[in-house]
Amino acid sequence: MTAELIDGKAFSATLKQDIAKQVTVLKEKHNLIPGLAVVIVGEDPASQIYVRNKNISTKEAGMNSFEHRLPEETTEEDLLALVEKLNNDPAVNGILVQLPLPKHINESAVINAISPAKDVDGFHVINSGLLATGGDAIVPCTPLGCLLMLKDKLGNMSGLDAVVIGRSNIVGKPMAQLLLNESCTVTIAHSRTRNLPEVVGRADIVVAAVGRPEIIKGDWIKEGATVIDVGINRVPKDDGKSRIVGDVEFDEAVKKAGAITPVPGGVGPMTIACLLKNTVTATCRQAGIDEPDV
């Protein structure tokens, strides 16, 4: 048996097309143009790439993109003042402050200064609380992307046994909550979980979000399980170069799983697409209208 590959690149392309159609409807019927503000502090190379890609994707979807590039030495006070300005700007429907921030800035303080209604990353404590209590939260982009792919592949997930490996506020915890909301039986595993192979081995759904290369061995996977690999890890090759691998030992897992996301090309492309989706959601909620059905 060889697992079916879940193509996140193709899925995200289709999702972006649907979002662009929604934006067109919002412009034509409601005279609304969703606006996304992205704030980056410092010169972190990975963050620079992410912000550039977000800017391109936002414009391709027909939205307004507002970039704010601040120097490394920007004070927390000045960053909070910018966030407050964006909170009060009616042209801005979504605000994203690119992480990580420089060490002298309190990330939690900045995240929770963003208006929950414009928090398209879904990290604000109010959105976290709404998600945990079944409310209308804005959901963090990566877990949302994972859920969309799972629902597309599996349909009704009620009663399925799901294991999330990783307990971060960005992926692990919200992912577990989303699966609970789909009536899965959910286990959150982590670095201190005892008998991890046994825990993984009983799961119909495995979501790996640890950030350790190939920590989940292929022979742990239950026959026919659906595997979502969130990990993106760079490891050295024999020629001195490097390659990107996930948290799951892909070459072995693909022999047992029913479906699996590759790395790269699986979860990664979904994150920006879901950021755009969240921006449309935020825009419609702020305007008191339903999201266009396309």
PyMOL commands that set and color helices and strands:
alter all, ss='L'
color gray80, all
select helices_A, chain A and resi 8-30+45-60+76-87+107-111+116-118+125-132+141-154+172-181+196-201+218-220+250-253+268-287
alter helices_A, ss='H'
color red, helices_A
select strands_A, chain A and resi 4-5+35-41+64-70+94-97+161-165+185-189+205-208+226-229+233-236+242-245+259-260
alter strands_A, ss='S'
color yellow, strands_A
deselect
rebuild
show_as cartoon
